[in-house]
Amino acid sequence: RLSRERDAGGDRGVEEDGGLTDVAASTLLRDVTTLMAIYGAALSTIAIGWNVYRDLRDKGRLRVELMVARIYPLAADKDILSITITNVGSRPIMLTKWGGMEPKKDSKKAGFVVFLKSGPKMLGPGEYLIEWTEDLTTLRNSVKCFCVWDSTGRAWNASPRSLRQARADYEKLGATGAKSTR
């Protein structure tokens, strides 16, 4: 009872009543199964990639910013170097100290360290801490980077832009005759 097309040698897998032959049905089932397998593999690859990305980003990160400031009304005549430390990551970080590094000519690094006024401080996600020093000479050009250290010993650098801006503000203070604290 196959259609005339099959009798003529053109097997399309359609019976006279409009149904599919066993060969056509198994081919269609195989094609659908293949498409579902490809879809499942693509979806699971995307899910694995997302999990790896999320796990790599799931850590504490600090943003360190510097600026020359003046505390009003307490010390209207004193300029300070203010350092703002913000936890922009998703995990808490224990801060221990901050300072600056200056390379020496004999390939050894030297610098200075300032311990936090409040002692070691735990910064949760989104929290910040403002530290300062009245010693503006820490902005001298030999200091190549300002850092904040956490309890694991990792150094988080202030952005070069922030350092350049703080140095420019310090230079303006020197040019206008404002008093530095040293």
Residue pairs with C-beta under 8 A, 6 or more apart in sequence:
1 15
1 16
1 17
2 15
2 16
2 21
3 12
3 14
3 15
3 16
5 11
5 12
5 14
6 12
6 14
11 21
11 23
12 24
13 20
13 21
13 23
13 24
13 25
13 27
14 20
14 21
14 24
15 21
20 28
57 90
58 90
58 91
59 89
59 90
59 91
60 87
60 89
60 90
60 91
60 92
60 93
60 123
60 125
60 150
61 87
61 88
61 89
61 156
62 85
62 86
62 87
62 88
62 89
62 93
62 123
62 148
62 150
62 156
63 85
63 86
63 88
63 159
64 83
64 84
64 85
64 86
64 98
64 146
64 147
64 148
64 156
64 157
64 158
64 159
64 162
65 83
65 84
65 86
65 158
65 159
65 162
66 81
66 82
66 83
66 84
66 146
66 158
66 162
66 163
66 165
66 166
67 81
67 82
67 84
67 162
67 165
67 166
67 169
68 79
68 80
68 81
68 82
68 136
68 139
68 166
68 169
68 170
68 173
69 79
69 80
69 81
69 82
69 132
70 76
70 78
70 79
70 80
71 78
71 80
77 179
78 134
78 179
78 181
79 136
79 173
79 178
79 179
79 180
79 181
80 132
80 133
80 134
80 136
80 181
81 132
81 133
81 134
81 135
81 136
81 138
81 139
81 166
82 130
82 131
82 132
83 98
83 130
83 131
83 132
83 146
83 148
83 158
84 128
84 129
84 130
85 95
85 98
85 123
85 128
85 129
85 130
85 131
85 148
85 156
86 123
86 126
86 127
86 128
87 93
87 123
87 124
87 125
87 126
87 127
87 128
88 126
89 125
90 125
91 125
92 122
92 123
92 124
92 125
93 122
93 123
93 150
93 151
94 120
94 121
94 122
94 123
94 150
94 151
95 116
95 120
95 121
95 122
95 123
95 129
95 148
95 149
95 150
95 151
96 115
96 116
96 120
96 149
96 150
96 151
97 113
97 114
97 115
97 116
97 148
97 149
98 113
98 114
98 116
98 131
98 146
98 147
98 148
98 149
99 111
99 112
99 113
99 114
99 146
99 147
99 149
100 111
100 112
100 138
100 143
100 144
100 145
100 146
100 147
101 109
101 110
101 111
101 143
101 144
101 145
101 147
102 109
102 110
102 111
102 142
102 143
102 144
103 109
103 110
103 144
104 110
111 143
112 138
114 131
114 133
116 129
116 131
117 131
118 129
120 151
121 129
123 129
134 181
135 181
135 182
136 170
136 173
136 180
136 181
136 182
137 180
137 182
139 166
139 167
139 170
141 167
145 157
145 158
145 160
145 163
146 157
146 158
146 163
147 155
147 156
147 157
147 158
148 155
148 156
148 158
149 155
149 156
150 156
170 180
173 180
174 180
